[in-house]
Amino acid sequence: MSKVSDRLGLTLPLHIEFGSDAVQVIDSLGVTAAYIQLADDPEYRQQTGRFSREQAAEIANMIVQTLNDEFL
């Protein structure tokens, strides 16, 4: 069975980048592993299904932890 890193095409280490409208999980080669859209306005979040900055950061951290666990 192939490793998750081979199947997903990602290279460790992974890191998190915060933008104005999204949080991204990115590998060491610049490949985006996850893109989590966020919004500051609670009403807009509810209408669009986006996350708060804190929620997006928590999701990104869970993704990094999960992928790191799978890679190792």
The first five atom37 places (N, CA, C, CB, O) and aatype in JSON, in Angstrom:
{
  "aatype": [12, 15, 11, 19, 15, 3, 1, 10, 7, 10, 16, 10, 14, 10, 8, 9, 6, 13, 7, 15, 3, 0, 19, 5, 19, 9, 3, 15, 10, 7, 19, 16, 0, 0, 18, 9, 5, 10, 0, 3, 3, 14, 6, 18, 1, 5, 5, 16, 7, 1, 13, 15, 1, 6, 5, 0, 0, 6, 9, 0, 2, 12, 9, 19, 5, 16, 10, 2, 3, 6, 13, 10],
  "atom_mask": [
    [1, 1, 1, 1, 1],
    [1, 1, 1, 1, 1],
    [1, 1, 1, 1, 1],
    [1, 1, 1, 1, 1],
    [1, 1, 1, 1, 1],
    [1, 1, 1, 1, 1],
    [1, 1, 1, 1, 1],
    [1, 1, 1, 1, 1],
    [1, 1, 1, 0, 1],
    [1, 1, 1, 1, 1],
    [1, 1, 1, 1, 1],
    [1, 1, 1, 1, 1],
    [1, 1, 1, 1, 1],
    [1, 1, 1, 1, 1],
    [1, 1, 1, 1, 1],
    [1, 1, 1, 1, 1],
    [1, 1, 1, 1, 1],
    [1, 1, 1, 1, 1],
    [1, 1, 1, 0, 1],
    [1, 1, 1, 1, 1],
    [1, 1, 1, 1, 1],
    [1, 1, 1, 1, 1],
    [1, 1, 1, 1, 1],
    [1, 1, 1, 1, 1],
    [1, 1, 1, 1, 1],
    [1, 1, 1, 1, 1],
    [1, 1, 1, 1, 1],
    [1, 1, 1, 1, 1],
    [1, 1, 1, 1, 1],
    [1, 1, 1, 0, 1],
    [1, 1, 1, 1, 1],
    [1, 1, 1, 1, 1],
    [1, 1, 1, 1, 1],
    [1, 1, 1, 1, 1],
    [1, 1, 1, 1, 1],
    [1, 1, 1, 1, 1],
    [1, 1, 1, 1, 1],
    [1, 1, 1, 1, 1],
    [1, 1, 1, 1, 1],
    [1, 1, 1, 1, 1],
    [1, 1, 1, 1, 1],
    [1, 1, 1, 1, 1],
    [1, 1, 1, 1, 1],
    [1, 1, 1, 1, 1],
    [1, 1, 1, 1, 1],
    [1, 1, 1, 1, 1],
    [1, 1, 1, 1, 1],
    [1, 1, 1, 1, 1],
    [1, 1, 1, 0, 1],
    [1, 1, 1, 1, 1],
    [1, 1, 1, 1, 1],
    [1, 1, 1, 1, 1],
    [1, 1, 1, 1, 1],
    [1, 1, 1, 1, 1],
    [1, 1, 1, 1, 1],
    [1, 1, 1, 1, 1],
    [1, 1, 1, 1, 1],
    [1, 1, 1, 1, 1],
    [1, 1, 1, 1, 1],
    [1, 1, 1, 1, 1],
    [1, 1, 1, 1, 1],
    [1, 1, 1, 1, 1],
    [1, 1, 1, 1, 1],
    [1, 1, 1, 1, 1],
    [1, 1, 1, 1, 1],
    [1, 1, 1, 1, 1],
    [1, 1, 1, 1, 1],
    [1, 1, 1, 1, 1],
    [1, 1, 1, 1, 1],
    [1, 1, 1, 1, 1],
    [1, 1, 1, 1, 1],
    [1, 1, 1, 1, 1]
  ],
  "atom_positions": [
    [[0.84, -1.19, 0.0], [0.0, 0.0, 0.0], [0.88, 1.24, 0.0], [-0.96, 0.0, 1.22], [1.9, 1.28, 0.7]],
    [[0.51, 2.25, -0.77], [1.32, 3.46, -0.86], [1.08, 4.36, 0.34], [1.03, 4.21, -2.15], [0.02, 4.32, 0.96]],
    [[2.08, 5.17, 0.64], [1.94, 6.12, 1.73], [0.96, 7.22, 1.33], [3.32, 6.72, 2.11], [0.76, 7.49, 0.14]],
    [[0.37, 7.86, 2.33], [-0.56, 8.96, 2.07], [0.16, 10.07, 1.32], [-1.16, 9.49, 3.38], [-0.42, 10.69, 0.43]],
    [[1.42, 10.34, 1.67], [2.15, 11.41, 1.0], [2.29, 11.13, -0.49], [3.54, 11.59, 1.63], [2.23, 12.06, -1.3]],
    [[2.48, 9.86, -0.86], [2.55, 9.49, -2.28], [1.19, 9.66, -2.95], [3.05, 8.04, -2.44], [1.1, 10.18, -4.06]],
    [[0.15, 9.22, -2.28], [-1.2, 9.29, -2.86], [-1.68, 10.73, -3.01], [-2.19, 8.52, -2.02], [-2.35, 11.06, -3.99]],
    [[-1.34, 11.58, -2.06], [-1.81, 12.96, -2.1], [-0.85, 13.9, -2.81], [-2.05, 13.45, -0.7], [-1.22, 15.01, -3.17]],
    [[0.38, 13.46, -3.01], [1.36, 14.31, -3.66], [1.83, 15.47, -2.79], [0.0, 0.0, 0.0], [2.13, 16.54, -3.3]],
    [[1.89, 15.26, -1.49], [2.3, 16.31, -0.55], [3.67, 15.99, 0.02], [1.27, 16.47, 0.58], [4.07, 14.83, 0.13]],
    [[4.4, 17.06, 0.39], [5.73, 16.91, 0.95], [5.78, 17.63, 2.3], [6.81, 17.47, -0.01], [5.44, 18.81, 2.4]],
    [[6.21, 16.91, 3.32], [6.36, 17.51, 4.65], [7.53, 18.48, 4.66], [6.55, 16.43, 5.72], [8.44, 18.32, 3.85]],
    [[7.54, 19.45, 5.53], [6.53, 19.74, 6.53], [5.37, 20.55, 5.94], [7.15, 20.5, 7.71], [5.5, 21.23, 4.92]],
    [[4.25, 20.46, 6.61], [3.07, 21.25, 6.26], [3.06, 22.5, 7.12], [1.75, 20.42, 6.45], [3.52, 22.48, 8.26]],
    [[2.53, 23.58, 6.59], [2.38, 24.79, 7.4], [1.05, 25.46, 7.06], [3.56, 25.76, 7.17], [0.4, 25.14, 6.06]],
    [[0.67, 26.38, 7.92], [-0.61, 27.08, 7.78], [-0.34, 28.53, 7.42], [-1.45, 26.98, 9.09], [0.51, 29.18, 8.02]],
    [[-1.08, 29.02, 6.43], [-1.0, 30.43, 6.04], [-2.38, 31.05, 6.18], [-0.45, 30.59, 4.58], [-3.38, 30.48, 5.74]],
    [[-2.42, 32.23, 6.8], [-3.66, 32.97, 6.99], [-3.75, 34.08, 5.96], [-3.74, 33.53, 8.42], [-2.83, 34.88, 5.81]],
    [[-4.87, 34.13, 5.26], [-5.15, 35.22, 4.33], [-6.36, 35.99, 4.83], [0.0, 0.0, 0.0], [-6.9, 35.68, 5.9]],
    [[-6.78, 36.98, 4.07], [-7.91, 37.8, 4.51], [-9.23, 37.05, 4.4], [-7.97, 39.07, 3.7], [-10.18, 37.35, 5.13]],
    [[-9.3, 36.07, 3.48], [-10.57, 35.35, 3.3], [-10.45, 33.84, 3.39], [-11.17, 35.72, 1.97], [-11.4, 33.12, 3.11]],
    [[-9.26, 33.35, 3.78], [-9.08, 31.9, 3.86], [-7.85, 31.55, 4.69], [-8.94, 31.3, 2.45], [-6.95, 32.36, 4.88]],
    [[-7.86, 30.32, 5.17], [-6.71, 29.72, 5.83], [-6.32, 28.54, 4.95], [-7.02, 29.28, 7.33], [-7.16, 27.74, 4.56]],
    [[-5.02, 28.44, 4.65], [-4.55, 27.36, 3.79], [-3.56, 26.48, 4.52], [-3.93, 27.92, 2.52], [-2.76, 26.96, 5.32]],
    [[-3.61, 25.19, 4.23], [-2.59, 24.25, 4.66], [-1.75, 23.99, 3.42], [-3.22, 22.92, 5.27], [-2.27, 23.57, 2.39]],
    [[-0.44, 24.25, 3.54], [0.45, 24.17, 2.39], [1.64, 23.29, 2.72], [0.92, 25.58, 1.96], [2.16, 23.33, 3.84]],
    [[2.07, 22.49, 1.74], [3.23, 21.63, 1.97], [4.52, 22.41, 1.69], [3.16, 20.35, 1.1], [4.46, 23.58, 1.3]],
    [[5.67, 21.75, 1.87], [6.95, 22.44, 1.74], [7.28, 22.85, 0.32], [8.05, 21.56, 2.26], [8.18, 23.67, 0.11]],
    [[6.57, 22.3, -0.67], [6.79, 22.68, -2.07], [5.78, 23.72, -2.55], [6.72, 21.45, -2.95], [5.8, 24.11, -3.72]],
    [[4.89, 24.15, -1.66], [3.9, 25.16, -2.02], [2.59, 24.61, -2.52], [0.0, 0.0, 0.0], [1.75, 25.36, -3.01]],
    [[2.39, 23.28, -2.42], [1.14, 22.66, -2.84], [0.08, 22.88, -1.75], [1.34, 21.13, -3.13], [0.33, 22.6, -0.58]],
    [[-1.08, 23.37, -2.15], [-2.16, 23.6, -1.18], [-2.86, 22.28, -0.89], [-3.16, 24.64, -1.71], [-3.41, 21.65, -1.78]],
    [[-2.82, 21.88, 0.37], [-3.48, 20.65, 0.82], [-4.91, 20.93, 1.24], [-2.71, 20.01, 1.97], [-5.78, 20.06, 1.13]],
    [[-5.18, 22.12, 1.73], [-6.53, 22.49, 2.17], [-6.69, 24.0, 2.08], [-6.81, 21.99, 3.61], [-5.75, 24.76, 2.32]],
    [[-7.9, 24.41, 1.73], [-8.25, 25.82, 1.61], [-9.57, 26.0, 2.34], [-8.35, 26.28, 0.1], [-10.61, 25.52, 1.89]],
    [[-9.54, 26.69, 3.47], [-10.72, 26.85, 4.31], [-11.16, 28.31, 4.25], [-10.43, 26.41, 5.79], [-10.48, 29.2, 4.75]],
    [[-12.31, 28.54, 3.64], [-12.8, 29.91, 3.5], [-13.35, 30.42, 4.81], [-13.88, 29.99, 2.42], [-13.96, 29.69, 5.59]],
    [[-13.1, 31.71, 5.06], [-13.58, 32.31, 6.3], [-14.23, 33.66, 6.01], [-12.42, 32.48, 7.31], [-14.07, 34.23, 4.93]],
    [[-14.96, 34.13, 7.0], [-15.61, 35.44, 6.92], [-15.73, 36.0, 8.32], [-17.01, 35.34, 6.23], [-16.0, 35.27, 9.28]],
    [[-15.52, 37.29, 8.44], [-15.61, 37.95, 9.74], [-17.06, 38.19, 10.18], [-14.87, 39.27, 9.71], [-17.38, 38.08, 11.36]],
    [[-17.92, 38.5, 9.23], [-19.3, 38.84, 9.53], [-20.13, 37.58, 9.81], [-19.92, 39.64, 8.37], [-20.25, 36.73, 8.93]],
    [[-20.7, 37.46, 11.01], [-21.47, 36.26, 11.36], [-22.64, 35.98, 10.42], [-21.98, 36.39, 12.77], [-22.91, 34.82, 10.1]],
    [[-23.34, 37.01, 9.98], [-24.48, 36.82, 9.08], [-24.01, 36.27, 7.73], [-25.25, 38.13, 8.89], [-24.63, 35.37, 7.16]],
    [[-22.92, 36.83, 7.23], [-22.37, 36.36, 5.96], [-21.86, 34.91, 6.09], [-21.21, 37.29, 5.49], [-22.03, 34.11, 5.17]],
    [[-21.26, 34.58, 7.23], [-20.81, 33.2, 7.48], [-21.99, 32.25, 7.4], [-20.12, 33.08, 8.86], [-21.9, 31.19, 6.78]],
    [[-23.09, 32.63, 8.03], [-24.27, 31.78, 8.04], [-24.83, 31.61, 6.62], [-25.34, 32.36, 8.98], [-25.25, 30.51, 6.25]],
    [[-24.85, 32.66, 5.86], [-25.38, 32.61, 4.5], [-24.49, 31.79, 3.55], [-25.55, 34.02, 3.95], [-24.99, 31.13, 2.64]],
    [[-23.19, 31.84, 3.77], [-22.25, 31.22, 2.82], [-21.65, 29.91, 3.29], [-21.15, 32.17, 2.52], [-21.01, 29.2, 2.51]],
    [[-21.84, 29.59, 4.57], [-21.25, 28.35, 5.1], [-19.76, 28.47, 5.37], [0.0, 0.0, 0.0], [-19.07, 27.47, 5.52]],
    [[-19.26, 29.7, 5.45], [-17.85, 29.92, 5.77], [-17.65, 29.84, 7.28], [-17.36, 31.29, 5.22], [-18.61, 29.76, 8.05]],
    [[-16.39, 29.87, 7.68], [-16.03, 29.71, 9.09], [-15.47, 31.02, 9.63], [-15.02, 28.58, 9.26], [-15.02, 31.88, 8.88]],
    [[-15.49, 31.15, 10.96], [-14.8, 32.26, 11.61], [-13.3, 31.99, 11.5], [-15.26, 32.43, 13.12], [-12.88, 30.87, 11.21]],
    [[-12.5, 33.01, 11.74], [-11.05, 32.85, 11.69], [-10.59, 31.79, 12.69], [-10.34, 34.2, 11.99], [-9.71, 30.98, 12.39]],
    [[-11.18, 31.79, 13.88], [-10.81, 30.81, 14.9], [-11.18, 29.39, 14.48], [-11.48, 31.16, 16.24], [-10.4, 28.45, 14.65]],
    [[-12.4, 29.23, 13.93], [-12.82, 27.92, 13.46], [-11.92, 27.42, 12.33], [-14.28, 27.96, 12.99], [-11.52, 26.26, 12.32]],
    [[-11.61, 28.3, 11.38], [-10.76, 27.92, 10.25], [-9.37, 27.51, 10.73], [-10.66, 29.08, 9.25], [-8.79, 26.56, 10.21]],
    [[-8.83, 28.24, 11.72], [-7.52, 27.89, 12.27], [-7.56, 26.53, 12.94], [-7.05, 28.96, 13.26], [-6.63, 25.74, 12.8]],
    [[-8.62, 26.26, 13.67], [-8.77, 24.97, 14.35], [-8.86, 23.83, 13.32], [-10.01, 24.97, 15.26], [-8.24, 22.78, 13.5]],
    [[-9.62, 24.03, 12.27], [-9.74, 23.02, 11.22], [-8.39, 22.79, 10.55], [-10.8, 23.45, 10.17], [-7.99, 21.65, 10.33]],
    [[-7.69, 23.88, 10.23], [-6.37, 23.76, 9.6], [-5.41, 23.0, 10.49], [-5.79, 25.14, 9.27], [-4.65, 22.15, 10.01]],
    [[-5.43, 23.28, 11.79], [-4.56, 22.56, 12.72], [-4.9, 21.07, 12.77], [-4.67, 23.16, 14.11], [-4.0, 20.24, 12.83]],
    [[-6.18, 20.74, 12.74], [-6.58, 19.33, 12.73], [-6.12, 18.64, 11.45], [-8.11, 19.21, 12.88], [-5.69, 17.49, 11.49]],
    [[-6.2, 19.34, 10.33], [-5.76, 18.77, 9.06], [-4.26, 18.5, 9.1], [-6.11, 19.71, 7.88], [-3.81, 17.43, 8.71]],
    [[-3.49, 19.49, 9.57], [-2.03, 19.31, 9.66], [-1.7, 18.13, 10.56], [-1.36, 20.59, 10.2], [-0.87, 17.3, 10.2]],
    [[-2.34, 18.06, 11.72], [-2.07, 16.96, 12.66], [-2.42, 15.61, 12.04], [-2.86, 17.16, 13.96], [-1.65, 14.66, 12.14]],
    [[-3.58, 15.53, 11.4], [-4.03, 14.28, 10.79], [-3.08, 13.85, 9.67], [-5.45, 14.43, 10.25], [-2.69, 12.68, 9.61]],
    [[-2.72, 14.76, 8.8], [-1.82, 14.4, 7.7], [-0.44, 14.04, 8.21], [-1.73, 15.55, 6.71], [0.18, 13.11, 7.7]],
    [[0.06, 14.79, 9.21], [1.35, 14.43, 9.79], [1.32, 13.03, 10.39], [1.76, 15.46, 10.85], [2.27, 12.26, 10.23]],
    [[0.24, 12.7, 11.09], [0.11, 11.37, 11.67], [0.11, 10.3, 10.59], [-1.18, 11.27, 12.51], [0.69, 9.23, 10.77]],
    [[-0.54, 10.57, 9.46], [-0.6, 9.61, 8.36], [0.75, 9.48, 7.67], [-1.67, 10.04, 7.35], [1.11, 8.38, 7.23]],
    [[1.5, 10.57, 7.57], [2.78, 10.53, 6.88], [3.83, 9.77, 7.69], [3.27, 11.94, 6.61], [4.69, 9.1, 7.12]],
    [[3.75, 9.88, 9.0], [4.8, 9.3, 9.86], [4.59, 7.85, 10.17], [4.9, 10.04, 11.14], [5.4, 7.25, 10.88]]
  ]
}
